Amino acid sequence: MDDDLLQQIEKARFPSPWAGSIAWAQALIRWHFILSPNAWSEREEDLGADLEELTSTVTAVLAAALHATAIEQGLDAPDGAGLLQIPLQPVVELVAAPDRDILQHAVPEGDIVWPQARELLELLLTPEDPDGLAVQDGVTGLASRVIRAHAEQGETVGDRLRTIPDLQRAIERLASLPYPVDESEAAAAVHSAGGLSPDAHRRVTESLKAHHRVQQIIGEAHPALGREVLLMRAALHDRTVLAFADYASPEQQENARTTATALREQDARSGLWRGEFPPTDSRWDDLPQRYVRQEYTAYLCGIEAGRQTSAPAGHVTSVHLIEISAFHALPVQLRNHPCGQGRHSHDYRVRIEVLAPVGLFTEDASARLRTAAAALERAEGPVLGKDLDRLDGGVETGTDERWLAGWVHQWVGAQLPPGLADHLLVEVEATDLESIPAVHLGKAR
């Protein structure tokens, strides 16, 4: 497979050298994004731009710089065959001190491959206010980091693209390598129970981070949730480094060690650790990531125990009723939908109930449930005023609250401690449609 990929790179031909420049710019950016994620997240935060917008703008700059260099070096063969020979250092210099005319002229007149590229570059390279200048500096600075990282490890575009099979192997290993890597019986039990896939691990981490931000906004941040966020981040960094092995970048290695050390130090202060050996034990000094593996194993074992625990005599119930408005669209396949409208809104009543064993529904769990319910009612929350058919979440797409109930169940469940989502019930109804309730009633357990 890797040989096939190398042959595809070597033999790649394009409708034009400009089209090839775009393709290779995207490949170089993906390489950098995987191995140097901090640069992208920091720039996202600085500019307040979403990742797709940022990636598109950086791609425009790099593609134009590659194409301009190809033209200057006589490597702009009509089929893009010479692009792998583009030297990286001139590209570095052009991106570091962007010349508006050179970069814009590198985009062909009447381009149909990427018609927006010329306008995108013009807006970026001719800022009219301080905010525009900050965006220009931020984008070109990130583009410089991308191309410099490649120039430090290779002389030509081809040198760097030929490392893609190594990157591909690392990504595949990430998906298949069991984590945590540990010979203990606890870790073996976690593996037999399935653990978390890398994608699921990433989704849970992002969900916990978002929930923690909401808690901070409304002044109800709970130490246990902050600790859980740090644990999940540290474990995700560690499993990435283990999977990438010798191909792991210095940034990935530093992220793993830094977050592991932070978890160890925080646990030593708070006493929230769950594993057999405390965070102060000297066995963790040389490789603090091993402490992360112990704690992550304990975390996953807690999830499995929560799923399998039989209900004791005592239970506790917590119910939250919230009201929100949200939009949905008349689905094409349901032409006789009773609403009979295009995009429109409804007022929804959402009932969130947890009926759980007393020992499972802790003070921390109660705080998380209360925070999640409050977040759903806030304007900056995930649902209020949003289009239901545009929400992310991984449940089957739909357009009424039968799907909304499932979405809310998944979103709230991700905010709760391990095992508690199995005791969660969500019911939804549209309060403004009493005459056709069958269409607008939903339940998810």
N, C-alpha and C positions, 0 to 999 in steps of 0.2 A: 504493500500500500504506500509506504514512504517513497519507494522508487517511482511509483506511478505519479505521486505528487511532485517529485522533483522533475520528472519528465514533462509534466503539465506546465511547470514554471518555465523550464528551458524552452519548450516549444510553443509557448503561448503567443498567439498572434491576435491583433485587434483591428477594428475598422479604421483606426487612425492612431497616431502616436499620442494624441491627446486622450483618447479613450484608454489606452494602455497606462498613461500617467495617472489617471484617476484610479484605475484598478490597483496599481502598485502602491499608490499613496494610501489607499484603504488597507492594504495588506501590512504596510509598515506601521500604520496607526494601530491596527489590531494587535500586532506584536507588542507594541509599547504599552497599550492599554492593559494587557494581561500581566505583563511583567513589572509595570510601574503604575499601579492603580492610584497611588497617592497623588501623583501629579494631576490626574484628571479630576478626582474628587475635590482637591483643593481649588482648582480653577473653577469647577462648577459652583462651589460655595462663594468664591470671590466675585464671580460675574453674575450670580443668580440665574444662570442659564441651565436649561435641561441638557442632558447628555447628548441627545440626538442633535440638537441645535449646535452644540459645541463641536461635536464630531464632524458635522457637515462643514462648518466654517474652517476648521483645521484642515480638513481634506481639501478644500478649495485652495488654500494657501500652499500646501505641499504639492498638490497636483500641478498647480501653475508653476511652482519653482522647479519641479522635475522636468516639466515640458520645456520651460525656458532654457534649462541647462542642456537638455537633449538637443534643442535647436542650435544653441551656441557651440556645442561639441560635435555637431554633425551626426548625432545619433538618433535623429528623428525619421527613421525609415517609415514609409507609409503604413506598414503592418505592425509597427512597434517592436520589431525584432531586435533593435539595438538598445532598447531601454535598460536592459539588465546591466549594460556597461556604463551607465551614467555614474560619474564620480560623485561621491557624497559631499566632499568638502566644499565645492562651489555651491551646492544646494544649501549647505549650512550657512554660508556667507550671505546668500541671497535672502534667506528667511530671516536671518539675524538683523539685516538692514533692508527691509522690503522696499523695492522700487516699484511704485504703482504702475508706471508705464510698462515695465518689463513683464510684470506679473499679469496685467490685464491683456497685453498683446499676446501672451502665451495661450490665452483662451481663443480658439478660432472664431472668426466672425460667423454668425448664423449657426452656431453650434447647436446640434440637436441631441448630442449625447447628454449634456447637462446644461440646459438653457439658462438656468438660474445662476450659474457660476460667475459669469461676468458681472452681473448686478451685485451678487454677494460680495465679490472682491471690491467693487467700487464703494459699496457702503462701508466695508471694513477699512479700506485704505484712505478714505477721505472723510474722517470724522469731523462733525460740525460742532461738537460741544465736548466738555470734559468727560461726560459719560461715554461718548463714542470713542474718545482717545483711550479711556481705560479699557474698553472692550478690545480695541486694536492691540494695545500692549499685552492684554491677557491672552488673546488668541495667538498672536505671533510669538509670544513668549512660550506658550505651550507647544506650538509647531516647532520652535527651535529646540525644545527639550526632546521632542520625538526624534528629529533628524540628527541631533548631536549624539543621542544614545546609540543610534545606528552607526554613525561615523566613527565612534570610539571603538567599535568592534569589527568594522569592515571598511573596505575602500570604495566599493561600488554597491549599487542597488542589488545586483545579483548576489553579492556576498551575503547580504542580510536575508534576502528572500530564500536562499538555499538553507537557512536554518529553520524554516517553517516546519519541515517534518519533525524536527526535534521538539518544537513547541506543540505540534499535534500529538506526538506520543505522550508528552507530559499531561496534556488535557485529557487524553483517553485514560491515562493512569489515574488521574484525579477521580474520574467517574467510577473506576473499578476497584481502587485500593480501599480495603476496609479501614475504617477509622472509628475509635482510636487504635493505634498500633500498640498492642500490649498483650503479654502472654497470660495475664491474670484470668481467673475464672469469670470474674465480673465482665471483663471485656469480651470474652468468648460468648457469654450469655447475651450481651448486647448485640453482637454480630448475628447470632442465631435468631434474634428477635427482629433483625432488619436494620436497626439503627436509623440514622438519617442519611439520605443521599446528599451529595454535595449541593444539588439544586435546592432540596428541601432545607438543608442547613442554611443556605444563603437566604432563602425566603423567610425562615423563622427569625434569623438575625435582623433582617431589615424590618420585619414587623415589630420585633421587640424594641428596636431603636426608635421607630416611629411612635410606639406607645409610650416609651420613656419620655420622649419630647413633649407629648401631650400632657403627661403627668407633671412635667416641669412647668408647663404653661399655666396649668390650673392650680399649681401649688400643692400637689399631692404626690410628689416623687417619693417612691418607696425604695429604701436601700437594697432590698432583695432583688428588685427588678433591675436596678443599675448594675448589680453584681452579675445577674444573668446575662445582660447585654454584653458585658466585658468577657464573660466566660465563652459565650457563643462566638464572639469576634476572635478571641485568642485561639479557640479550637479551629475555626475556619482558616485562619492564617497558618496554623501548624499543619493541618492536613494538606494545604496547598503546597507548602515547602516539602513535605514528605513525598508528595506525588511528583513534584517537579524535580526532586533529587538534585543532581549536579547542575541542572538547567535553571534552578531557582535563582532569581535575580537578587542582588544585594538588598534591594528594597523589600522584597518578599521575606527574606531572612530576617531583616531588621524588624519588620512588622511582627513577625512571629515571636521573636525574643522580647520585644518591647511590651507587647500585650500580655505575654506570659508573666513577665516580671511585674507588670502592673496588677495582674490578678493575684499573684502571690502576696504582694505587699498589701493590697486591699483586704485580702482574706486574713492576713496576720493581724490587721487592725480590727476588723469586724467580727472575726470568729465564725463566719458563715460557711466555711469549708465543710465538705461532706465526706471526703475520702478517708482512707485508713491512716495516712500520714499527714501531719499538719504542714502548713505552708512554710513554717520556720525550719523544717527538717533540712539538714545539710545535703541530703541526697539530691535536692533540686538545684543546688548552687551552680553546677556546671551546665546544666541544661534545664532551665525553668519550664520549657515546653513539656517535659515529662510530668510536671505537676498539673498542667492543663489537661493532659490525657487522663490522669487519675480523676480529676474533678468532672471532666466531661463524661467519663464512664459512669460515675456516680449519678450524674444528671440524667443520663439516658436510662439507667436502672430505675431511677425514680419515676420516669415516664411509664416504663413497663409495669412497675409495681402499682401505679395509679390505675392502669387499665385493668389489672387483674385482681385488684383487691375486692373481696366480697363485702357487701354492705353490712356494717355492724348494726346493732339495734338502733342507735341514735342517728338521726339525720338533721340537717339544717337546710332551710329554704331561704333563698334570696331572690326577690323579684324586682325588676326595674321596668317601668313603663315609660316609653319615650315617644314623642310625636315628631315626625320629620316630613318634609316635602321633597319630592324628587321627580325627575322626568323619565318618561319612557316613550318609545316610538311604536306606532302601529306596525307589527311585523308583516312582511310581505305575504308570508304563508298563511296568515290569519286575517283574510280580508273581511270576515264577518265578526271581527273582534268587537265586543259591545261598546267600547269607547268610541269607535268610529271617527277617530281623529289621527292626525299625524303626530308630531312630537308634542307632548303635553305633560302636565304635572298632576300628581295626586298627593293628597295628604295621607300619610301612612301612620298607623299606630303599631309600634313594635313592642312586644312583650318578651323580655329576656329573663329566663328563670334558671336558677341552679338549684337542684335538689341533690345534695351530696352527703356522704358520711361526715360526721362532725370532725373527725381527725383530718379530713382532706380539705375542708373549707376553712382555712386558716384566716387570720387577720390580714395577711398579705394577699390571699386570694380575694377576700372581700374588697380590699382596696383596689385591686386590679379590675375587678368586675365593675365597681362604681366608676372608676376612671374611664373604662371602655364605654360604658353607657353614656357618660357625660360627653365623651369625644364624638359620639355619633350625632349628638344634638348641636354641635358647634359648627359655625360657618366654615371654619378651616378644617373640619373633620372630613371623613372619607365619603359621606353619603349626602348630607344636606345640600339640596340644590344641584346635585350632580345628575348626569345622564346615566341611568342604570345600565344601559347596554354598552357603556364605555368603561365601566369599572374593571379593574384587574382583580384577579383572585384565584383563577384556576378552577372555579366551578363551572358547570355547564351554562353557556350563555342563554339568557332569556330576556324577556322584556317586562314581566310583571313580578309581583312580590313573592310568587312561588320561588322564583330564582333569588329574589332579594332575601328571603328568609334563609336560604342556603348560604348566600354571601355573608350575611350578618353572622350566622353561626360560625362560619370559617374564620371571619375576621376577629370576632370576640374570642373564639376558642384559642386563637394564636396568642392572645394577650394573657391567658390564664396560666397558672402553674401546671406542671406536668400532670396528666391524668384527669384534670377537672373538666376538660371539654367533653368528656364522655358522659357528664352529668348535666349538660347544658341543653336547654330547649328554647327555641326561638319561634315565635308566632307573629305573623304580620297580617294586617288587613288595611284596605283603603277605606278610610272613614267617610269619604265623600261619594261612595258608590254603593249605597245600601240596596239599590234595586238589582244589582248584578254581583252579589258577593262571591259567587262561585269562581269568578275570574280573578278576583282580587283577595284571595285568602291563601296564606302559605304557612307551612310549618316545617321546621328542620330540627332533627334531634341528633 
